[in-house]
């Protein structure tokens, strides 16, 4: 019998994949969202966490953006 899981396929560069993996590792076991790490740049995650991942990435990028001093 085949078991199917609905999820979201993420393709990204290695640093962003590590960011997502570390974000997942910081959560309690009941809230972990990575279903399978396919390779260094591809992840399969639960589809209901897409918004959370996008907002965490947006916050991360905003914190790491260089702003020229006035």
PDB file of N, CA, C and O in Angstrom:
ATOM      1  N   UNK A   1       0.828  -1.170   0.000  1.00  0.00           N
ATOM      2  CA  UNK A   1       0.000   0.000   0.000  1.00  0.00           C
ATOM      3  C   UNK A   1       0.877   1.240   0.000  1.00  0.00           C
ATOM      4  O   UNK A   1       1.936   1.256   0.628  1.00  0.00           O
ATOM      5  N   UNK A   2       0.450   2.259  -0.688  1.00  0.00           N
ATOM      6  CA  UNK A   2       1.212   3.500  -0.814  1.00  0.00           C
ATOM      7  C   UNK A   2       0.737   4.495   0.236  1.00  0.00           C
ATOM      8  O   UNK A   2      -0.464   4.698   0.418  1.00  0.00           O
ATOM      9  N   UNK A   3       1.684   5.107   0.919  1.00  0.00           N
ATOM     10  CA  UNK A   3       1.375   6.183   1.862  1.00  0.00           C
ATOM     11  C   UNK A   3       1.776   7.499   1.223  1.00  0.00           C
ATOM     12  O   UNK A   3       2.940   7.684   0.870  1.00  0.00           O
ATOM     13  N   UNK A   4       0.835   8.414   1.070  1.00  0.00           N
ATOM     14  CA  UNK A   4       1.105   9.716   0.477  1.00  0.00           C
ATOM     15  C   UNK A   4       0.980  10.795   1.549  1.00  0.00           C
ATOM     16  O   UNK A   4       0.084  10.759   2.393  1.00  0.00           O
ATOM     17  N   UNK A   5       1.894  11.746   1.493  1.00  0.00           N
ATOM     18  CA  UNK A   5       1.884  12.868   2.427  1.00  0.00           C
ATOM     19  C   UNK A   5       1.864  14.148   1.602  1.00  0.00           C
ATOM     20  O   UNK A   5       2.691  14.338   0.711  1.00  0.00           O
ATOM     21  N   UNK A   6       0.912  15.023   1.910  1.00  0.00           N
ATOM     22  CA  UNK A   6       0.841  16.303   1.220  1.00  0.00           C
ATOM     23  C   UNK A   6       1.902  17.215   1.817  1.00  0.00           C
ATOM     24  O   UNK A   6       2.010  17.344   3.037  1.00  0.00           O
ATOM     25  N   UNK A   7       2.686  17.848   0.944  1.00  0.00           N
ATOM     26  CA  UNK A   7       3.744  18.710   1.430  1.00  0.00           C
ATOM     27  C   UNK A   7       4.155  19.745   0.414  1.00  0.00           C
ATOM     28  O   UNK A   7       3.541  19.889  -0.643  1.00  0.00           O
ATOM     29  N   UNK A   8       5.194  20.456   0.751  1.00  0.00           N
ATOM     30  CA  UNK A   8       5.727  21.537  -0.062  1.00  0.00           C
ATOM     31  C   UNK A   8       7.183  21.213  -0.387  1.00  0.00           C
ATOM     32  O   UNK A   8       7.975  20.917   0.508  1.00  0.00           O
ATOM     33  N   UNK A   9       7.526  21.270  -1.663  1.00  0.00           N
ATOM     34  CA  UNK A   9       8.894  21.002  -2.115  1.00  0.00           C
ATOM     35  C   UNK A   9       9.632  22.334  -2.178  1.00  0.00           C
ATOM     36  O   UNK A   9       9.208  23.240  -2.895  1.00  0.00           O
ATOM     37  N   UNK A  10      10.722  22.462  -1.443  1.00  0.00           N
ATOM     38  CA  UNK A  10      11.491  23.704  -1.398  1.00  0.00           C
ATOM     39  C   UNK A  10      12.836  23.483  -2.064  1.00  0.00           C
ATOM     40  O   UNK A  10      13.561  22.544  -1.734  1.00  0.00           O
ATOM     41  N   UNK A  11      13.162  24.365  -3.013  1.00  0.00           N
ATOM     42  CA  UNK A  11      14.481  24.396  -3.632  1.00  0.00           C
ATOM     43  C   UNK A  11      15.128  25.723  -3.244  1.00  0.00           C
ATOM     44  O   UNK A  11      14.540  26.786  -3.440  1.00  0.00           O
ATOM     45  N   UNK A  12      16.330  25.659  -2.697  1.00  0.00           N
ATOM     46  CA  UNK A  12      17.028  26.873  -2.265  1.00  0.00           C
ATOM     47  C   UNK A  12      18.530  26.610  -2.273  1.00  0.00           C
ATOM     48  O   UNK A  12      18.975  25.497  -2.555  1.00  0.00           O
ATOM     49  N   UNK A  13      19.306  27.649  -1.959  1.00  0.00           N
ATOM     50  CA  UNK A  13      20.743  27.442  -1.873  1.00  0.00           C
ATOM     51  C   UNK A  13      21.082  26.806  -0.518  1.00  0.00           C
ATOM     52  O   UNK A  13      20.229  26.716   0.365  1.00  0.00           O
ATOM     53  N   UNK A  14      22.319  26.372  -0.370  1.00  0.00           N
ATOM     54  CA  UNK A  14      22.730  25.630   0.825  1.00  0.00           C
ATOM     55  C   UNK A  14      22.568  26.452   2.113  1.00  0.00           C
ATOM     56  O   UNK A  14      22.041  25.924   3.092  1.00  0.00           O
ATOM     57  N   UNK A  15      23.003  27.730   2.153  1.00  0.00           N
ATOM     58  CA  UNK A  15      22.825  28.482   3.404  1.00  0.00           C
ATOM     59  C   UNK A  15      21.358  28.638   3.813  1.00  0.00           C
ATOM     60  O   UNK A  15      21.036  28.556   4.998  1.00  0.00           O
ATOM     61  N   UNK A  16      20.476  28.859   2.851  1.00  0.00           N
ATOM     62  CA  UNK A  16      19.059  29.008   3.191  1.00  0.00           C
ATOM     63  C   UNK A  16      18.471  27.680   3.651  1.00  0.00           C
ATOM     64  O   UNK A  16      17.623  27.662   4.542  1.00  0.00           O
ATOM     65  N   UNK A  17      18.902  26.579   3.064  1.00  0.00           N
ATOM     66  CA  UNK A  17      18.446  25.261   3.517  1.00  0.00           C
ATOM     67  C   UNK A  17      18.892  25.024   4.960  1.00  0.00           C
ATOM     68  O   UNK A  17      18.123  24.498   5.764  1.00  0.00           O
ATOM     69  N   UNK A  18      20.115  25.405   5.290  1.00  0.00           N
ATOM     70  CA  UNK A  18      20.607  25.251   6.657  1.00  0.00           C
ATOM     71  C   UNK A  18      19.819  26.130   7.621  1.00  0.00           C
ATOM     72  O   UNK A  18      19.544  25.721   8.749  1.00  0.00           O
ATOM     73  N   UNK A  19      19.455  27.328   7.188  1.00  0.00           N
ATOM     74  CA  UNK A  19      18.631  28.201   8.017  1.00  0.00           C
ATOM     75  C   UNK A  19      17.289  27.529   8.323  1.00  0.00           C
ATOM     76  O   UNK A  19      16.839  27.540   9.469  1.00  0.00           O
ATOM     77  N   UNK A  20      16.652  26.947   7.308  1.00  0.00           N
ATOM     78  CA  UNK A  20      15.357  26.284   7.492  1.00  0.00           C
ATOM     79  C   UNK A  20      15.511  25.052   8.386  1.00  0.00           C
ATOM     80  O   UNK A  20      14.664  24.800   9.243  1.00  0.00           O
ATOM     81  N   UNK A  21      16.579  24.289   8.192  1.00  0.00           N
ATOM     82  CA  UNK A  21      16.827  23.097   9.019  1.00  0.00           C
ATOM     83  C   UNK A  21      17.049  23.502  10.479  1.00  0.00           C
ATOM     84  O   UNK A  21      16.526  22.853  11.385  1.00  0.00           O
ATOM     85  N   UNK A  22      17.817  24.565  10.713  1.00  0.00           N
ATOM     86  CA  UNK A  22      18.050  25.028  12.087  1.00  0.00           C
ATOM     87  C   UNK A  22      16.774  25.577  12.716  1.00  0.00           C
ATOM     88  O   UNK A  22      16.542  25.401  13.912  1.00  0.00           O
ATOM     89  N   UNK A  23      15.947  26.245  11.909  1.00  0.00           N
ATOM     90  CA  UNK A  23      14.667  26.745  12.397  1.00  0.00           C
ATOM     91  C   UNK A  23      13.794  25.567  12.843  1.00  0.00           C
ATOM     92  O   UNK A  23      13.135  25.633  13.881  1.00  0.00           O
ATOM     93  N   UNK A  24      13.796  24.502  12.060  1.00  0.00           N
ATOM     94  CA  UNK A  24      13.039  23.294  12.393  1.00  0.00           C
ATOM     95  C   UNK A  24      13.591  22.638  13.657  1.00  0.00           C
ATOM     96  O   UNK A  24      12.822  22.172  14.498  1.00  0.00           O
ATOM     97  N   UNK A  25      14.905  22.601  13.796  1.00  0.00           N
ATOM     98  CA  UNK A  25      15.535  21.947  14.949  1.00  0.00           C
ATOM     99  C   UNK A  25      15.243  22.685  16.251  1.00  0.00           C
ATOM    100  O   UNK A  25      15.260  22.075  17.320  1.00  0.00           O
ATOM    101  N   UNK A  26      14.978  23.985  16.178  1.00  0.00           N
ATOM    102  CA  UNK A  26      14.714  24.777  17.377  1.00  0.00           C
ATOM    103  C   UNK A  26      13.295  24.578  17.907  1.00  0.00           C
ATOM    104  O   UNK A  26      12.987  25.015  19.016  1.00  0.00           O
ATOM    105  N   UNK A  27      12.443  23.935  17.145  1.00  0.00           N
ATOM    106  CA  UNK A  27      11.056  23.725  17.548  1.00  0.00           C
ATOM    107  C   UNK A  27      10.898  22.433  18.348  1.00  0.00           C
ATOM    108  O   UNK A  27      11.701  21.511  18.202  1.00  0.00           O
ATOM    109  N   UNK A  28       9.872  22.363  19.189  1.00  0.00           N
ATOM    110  CA  UNK A  28       9.599  21.092  19.874  1.00  0.00           C
ATOM    111  C   UNK A  28       9.183  20.012  18.876  1.00  0.00           C
ATOM    112  O   UNK A  28       8.754  20.321  17.765  1.00  0.00           O
ATOM    113  N   UNK A  29       9.308  18.777  19.267  1.00  0.00           N
ATOM    114  CA  UNK A  29       9.052  17.643  18.374  1.00  0.00           C
ATOM    115  C   UNK A  29       7.665  17.706  17.736  1.00  0.00           C
ATOM    116  O   UNK A  29       7.507  17.338  16.572  1.00  0.00           O
ATOM    117  N   UNK A  30       6.679  18.158  18.465  1.00  0.00           N
ATOM    118  CA  UNK A  30       5.307  18.192  17.943  1.00  0.00           C
ATOM    119  C   UNK A  30       5.101  19.254  16.868  1.00  0.00           C
ATOM    120  O   UNK A  30       4.116  19.196  16.131  1.00  0.00           O
ATOM    121  N   UNK A  31       6.013  20.227  16.765  1.00  0.00           N
ATOM    122  CA  UNK A  31       5.863  21.314  15.799  1.00  0.00           C
ATOM    123  C   UNK A  31       6.851  21.234  14.638  1.00  0.00           C
ATOM    124  O   UNK A  31       6.852  22.113  13.777  1.00  0.00           O
ATOM    125  N   UNK A  32       7.680  20.211  14.597  1.00  0.00           N
ATOM    126  CA  UNK A  32       8.662  20.090  13.515  1.00  0.00           C
ATOM    127  C   UNK A  32       7.936  19.943  12.185  1.00  0.00           C
ATOM    128  O   UNK A  32       6.920  19.255  12.096  1.00  0.00           O
ATOM    129  N   UNK A  33       8.466  20.596  11.150  1.00  0.00           N
ATOM    130  CA  UNK A  33       7.760  20.658   9.873  1.00  0.00           C
ATOM    131  C   UNK A  33       8.487  20.013   8.717  1.00  0.00           C
ATOM    132  O   UNK A  33       7.879  19.823   7.664  1.00  0.00           O
ATOM    133  N   UNK A  34       9.755  19.666   8.851  1.00  0.00           N
ATOM    134  CA  UNK A  34      10.480  19.021   7.755  1.00  0.00           C
ATOM    135  C   UNK A  34      10.086  17.551   7.712  1.00  0.00           C
ATOM    136  O   UNK A  34      10.238  16.820   8.690  1.00  0.00           O
ATOM    137  N   UNK A  35       9.578  17.138   6.561  1.00  0.00           N
ATOM    138  CA  UNK A  35       9.202  15.739   6.367  1.00  0.00           C
ATOM    139  C   UNK A  35      10.424  14.940   5.948  1.00  0.00           C
ATOM    140  O   UNK A  35      10.673  13.849   6.460  1.00  0.00           O
ATOM    141  N   UNK A  36      11.197  15.505   4.996  1.00  0.00           N
ATOM    142  CA  UNK A  36      12.393  14.808   4.522  1.00  0.00           C
ATOM    143  C   UNK A  36      13.379  15.810   3.927  1.00  0.00           C
ATOM    144  O   UNK A  36      12.985  16.718   3.194  1.00  0.00           O
ATOM    145  N   UNK A  37      14.661  15.642   4.246  1.00  0.00           N
ATOM    146  CA  UNK A  37      15.731  16.427   3.620  1.00  0.00           C
ATOM    147  C   UNK A  37      16.229  15.600   2.445  1.00  0.00           C
ATOM    148  O   UNK A  37      16.841  14.548   2.631  1.00  0.00           O
ATOM    149  N   UNK A  38      15.965  16.080   1.238  1.00  0.00           N
ATOM    150  CA  UNK A  38      16.294  15.303   0.042  1.00  0.00           C
ATOM    151  C   UNK A  38      17.778  15.391  -0.302  1.00  0.00           C
ATOM    152  O   UNK A  38      18.411  14.373  -0.580  1.00  0.00           O
ATOM    153  N   UNK A  39      18.333  16.593  -0.287  1.00  0.00           N
ATOM    154  CA  UNK A  39      19.776  16.803  -0.456  1.00  0.00           C
ATOM    155  C   UNK A  39      20.103  18.188   0.093  1.00  0.00           C
ATOM    156  O   UNK A  39      19.297  18.767   0.822  1.00  0.00           O
ATOM    157  N   UNK A  40      21.275  18.727  -0.245  1.00  0.00           N
ATOM    158  CA  UNK A  40      21.715  20.007   0.329  1.00  0.00           C
ATOM    159  C   UNK A  40      20.838  21.192  -0.052  1.00  0.00           C
ATOM    160  O   UNK A  40      20.827  22.197   0.659  1.00  0.00           O
ATOM    161  N   UNK A  41      20.108  21.096  -1.152  1.00  0.00           N
ATOM    162  CA  UNK A  41      19.337  22.239  -1.632  1.00  0.00           C
ATOM    163  C   UNK A  41      17.848  21.952  -1.819  1.00  0.00           C
ATOM    164  O   UNK A  41      17.121  22.803  -2.332  1.00  0.00           O
ATOM    165  N   UNK A  42      17.387  20.786  -1.416  1.00  0.00           N
ATOM    166  CA  UNK A  42      15.983  20.424  -1.597  1.00  0.00           C
ATOM    167  C   UNK A  42      15.414  19.849  -0.297  1.00  0.00           C
ATOM    168  O   UNK A  42      15.986  18.941   0.306  1.00  0.00           O
ATOM    169  N   UNK A  43      14.263  20.407   0.118  1.00  0.00           N
ATOM    170  CA  UNK A  43      13.592  19.965   1.330  1.00  0.00           C
ATOM    171  C   UNK A  43      12.131  19.677   1.017  1.00  0.00           C
ATOM    172  O   UNK A  43      11.547  20.300   0.130  1.00  0.00           O
ATOM    173  N   UNK A  44      11.550  18.744   1.737  1.00  0.00           N
ATOM    174  CA  UNK A  44      10.122  18.458   1.635  1.00  0.00           C
ATOM    175  C   UNK A  44       9.533  18.741   3.008  1.00  0.00           C
ATOM    176  O   UNK A  44       9.889  18.082   3.985  1.00  0.00           O
ATOM    177  N   UNK A  45       8.627  19.724   3.090  1.00  0.00           N
ATOM    178  CA  UNK A  45       8.084  20.167   4.369  1.00  0.00           C
ATOM    179  C   UNK A  45       6.563  20.096   4.362  1.00  0.00           C
ATOM    180  O   UNK A  45       5.947  19.951   3.306  1.00  0.00           O
ATOM    181  N   UNK A  46       5.962  20.198   5.541  1.00  0.00           N
ATOM    182  CA  UNK A  46       4.503  20.249   5.637  1.00  0.00           C
ATOM    183  C   UNK A  46       4.001  21.497   4.921  1.00  0.00           C
ATOM    184  O   UNK A  46       4.609  22.562   5.028  1.00  0.00           O
ATOM    185  N   UNK A  47       2.913  21.372   4.203  1.00  0.00           N
ATOM    186  CA  UNK A  47       2.417  22.487   3.399  1.00  0.00           C
ATOM    187  C   UNK A  47       1.807  23.603   4.229  1.00  0.00           C
ATOM    188  O   UNK A  47       1.705  24.729   3.742  1.00  0.00           O
ATOM    189  N   UNK A  48       1.400  23.337   5.458  1.00  0.00           N
ATOM    190  CA  UNK A  48       0.760  24.368   6.269  1.00  0.00           C
ATOM    191  C   UNK A  48       1.741  25.359   6.892  1.00  0.00           C
ATOM    192  O   UNK A  48       1.306  26.315   7.534  1.00  0.00           O
ATOM    193  N   UNK A  49       3.052  25.163   6.725  1.00  0.00           N
ATOM    194  CA  UNK A  49       4.039  26.061   7.328  1.00  0.00           C
ATOM    195  C   UNK A  49       4.688  27.002   6.309  1.00  0.00           C
ATOM    196  O   UNK A  49       5.664  27.679   6.634  1.00  0.00           O
ATOM    197  N   UNK A  50       4.169  27.053   5.104  1.00  0.00           N
ATOM    198  CA  UNK A  50       4.770  27.896   4.063  1.00  0.00           C
ATOM    199  C   UNK A  50       4.842  29.351   4.495  1.00  0.00           C
ATOM    200  O   UNK A  50       5.874  29.996   4.309  1.00  0.00           O
ATOM    201  N   UNK A  51       3.773  29.879   5.065  1.00  0.00           N
ATOM    202  CA  UNK A  51       3.760  31.272   5.512  1.00  0.00           C
ATOM    203  C   UNK A  51       4.768  31.534   6.612  1.00  0.00           C
ATOM    204  O   UNK A  51       5.430  32.571   6.613  1.00  0.00           O
ATOM    205  N   UNK A  52       4.891  30.601   7.551  1.00  0.00           N
ATOM    206  CA  UNK A  52       5.845  30.761   8.647  1.00  0.00           C
ATOM    207  C   UNK A  52       7.275  30.782   8.117  1.00  0.00           C
ATOM    208  O   UNK A  52       8.089  31.588   8.568  1.00  0.00           O
ATOM    209  N   UNK A  53       7.587  29.907   7.170  1.00  0.00           N
ATOM    210  CA  UNK A  53       8.930  29.859   6.593  1.00  0.00           C
ATOM    211  C   UNK A  53       9.217  31.150   5.840  1.00  0.00           C
ATOM    212  O   UNK A  53      10.298  31.721   5.975  1.00  0.00           O
ATOM    213  N   UNK A  54       8.250  31.613   5.043  1.00  0.00           N
ATOM    214  CA  UNK A  54       8.443  32.860   4.290  1.00  0.00           C
ATOM    215  C   UNK A  54       8.680  34.050   5.211  1.00  0.00           C
ATOM    216  O   UNK A  54       9.564  34.865   4.948  1.00  0.00           O
ATOM    217  N   UNK A  55       7.907  34.160   6.283  1.00  0.00           N
ATOM    218  CA  UNK A  55       8.085  35.299   7.186  1.00  0.00           C
ATOM    219  C   UNK A  55       9.404  35.216   7.935  1.00  0.00           C
ATOM    220  O   UNK A  55      10.041  36.244   8.166  1.00  0.00           O
ATOM    221  N   UNK A  56       9.834  34.010   8.323  1.00  0.00           N
ATOM    222  CA  UNK A  56      11.125  33.858   9.009  1.00  0.00           C
ATOM    223  C   UNK A  56      12.272  34.220   8.083  1.00  0.00           C
ATOM    224  O   UNK A  56      13.244  34.838   8.516  1.00  0.00           O
ATOM    225  N   UNK A  57      12.174  33.842   6.813  1.00  0.00           N
ATOM    226  CA  UNK A  57      13.209  34.194   5.838  1.00  0.00           C
ATOM    227  C   UNK A  57      13.227  35.698   5.601  1.00  0.00           C
ATOM    228  O   UNK A  57      14.298  36.295   5.502  1.00  0.00           O
ATOM    229  N   UNK A  58      12.052  36.316   5.510  1.00  0.00           N
ATOM    230  CA  UNK A  58      11.978  37.770   5.316  1.00  0.00           C
ATOM    231  C   UNK A  58      12.604  38.512   6.492  1.00  0.00           C
ATOM    232  O   UNK A  58      13.335  39.482   6.295  1.00  0.00           O
ATOM    233  N   UNK A  59      12.320  38.059   7.716  1.00  0.00           N
ATOM    234  CA  UNK A  59      12.921  38.672   8.904  1.00  0.00           C
ATOM    235  C   UNK A  59      14.433  38.490   8.906  1.00  0.00           C
ATOM    236  O   UNK A  59      15.172  39.422   9.223  1.00  0.00           O
ATOM    237  N   UNK A  60      14.895  37.292   8.552  1.00  0.00           N
ATOM    238  CA  UNK A  60      16.328  37.005   8.509  1.00  0.00           C
ATOM    239  C   UNK A  60      17.031  37.907   7.497  1.00  0.00           C
ATOM    240  O   UNK A  60      18.092  38.460   7.787  1.00  0.00           O
ATOM    241  N   UNK A  61      16.446  38.053   6.320  1.00  0.00           N
ATOM    242  CA  UNK A  61      17.049  38.904   5.292  1.00  0.00           C
ATOM    243  C   UNK A  61      17.046  40.369   5.711  1.00  0.00           C
ATOM    244  O   UNK A  61      17.999  41.096   5.432  1.00  0.00           O
ATOM    245  N   UNK A  62      15.984  40.803   6.378  1.00  0.00           N
ATOM    246  CA  UNK A  62      15.915  42.188   6.827  1.00  0.00           C
ATOM    247  C   UNK A  62      16.986  42.483   7.879  1.00  0.00           C
ATOM    248  O   UNK A  62      17.577  43.563   7.879  1.00  0.00           O
ATOM    249  N   UNK A  63      17.233  41.527   8.773  1.00  0.00           N
ATOM    250  CA  UNK A  63      18.254  41.694   9.803  1.00  0.00           C
ATOM    251  C   UNK A  63      19.660  41.711   9.221  1.00  0.00           C
ATOM    252  O   UNK A  63      20.558  42.338   9.782  1.00  0.00           O
ATOM    253  N   UNK A  64      19.854  41.023   8.099  1.00  0.00           N
ATOM    254  CA  UNK A  64      21.187  40.893   7.507  1.00  0.00           C
ATOM    255  C   UNK A  64      21.391  41.761   6.277  1.00  0.00           C
ATOM    256  O   UNK A  64      22.244  41.467   5.439  1.00  0.00           O
ATOM    257  N   UNK A  65      20.616  42.821   6.167  1.00  0.00           N
ATOM    258  CA  UNK A  65      20.773  43.752   5.056  1.00  0.00           C
ATOM    259  C   UNK A  65      21.621  44.920   5.505  1.00  0.00           C
ATOM    260  O   UNK A  65      21.363  45.515   6.552  1.00  0.00           O
ATOM    261  N   UNK A  66      22.624  45.250   4.726  1.00  0.00           N
ATOM    262  CA  UNK A  66      23.503  46.358   5.051  1.00  0.00           C
ATOM    263  C   UNK A  66      22.798  47.679   4.777  1.00  0.00           C
ATOM    264  O   UNK A  66      22.216  47.883   3.712  1.00  0.00           O
ATOM    265  N   UNK A  67      22.863  48.563   5.755  1.00  0.00           N
ATOM    266  CA  UNK A  67      22.336  49.902   5.580  1.00  0.00           C
ATOM    267  C   UNK A  67      23.480  50.875   5.778  1.00  0.00           C
ATOM    268  O   UNK A  67      24.160  50.861   6.804  1.00  0.00           O
ATOM    269  N   UNK A  68      23.679  51.710   4.793  1.00  0.00           N
ATOM    270  CA  UNK A  68      24.765  52.683   4.844  1.00  0.00           C
ATOM    271  C   UNK A  68      24.501  53.684   5.964  1.00  0.00           C
ATOM    272  O   UNK A  68      23.405  54.237   6.053  1.00  0.00           O
ATOM    273  N   UNK A  69      25.502  53.924   6.823  1.00  0.00           N
ATOM    274  CA  UNK A  69      25.311  54.881   7.894  1.00  0.00           C
ATOM    275  C   UNK A  69      25.039  56.289   7.354  1.00  0.00           C
ATOM    276  O   UNK A  69      25.570  56.683   6.315  1.00  0.00           O
ATOM    277  N   UNK A  70      24.217  57.021   8.064  1.00  0.00           N
ATOM    278  CA  UNK A  70      23.882  58.396   7.626  1.00  0.00           C
ATOM    279  C   UNK A  70      24.958  59.375   7.993  1.00  0.00           C
ATOM    280  O   UNK A  70      24.836  60.565   7.700  1.00  0.00           O
TER     281      UNK A  70
END
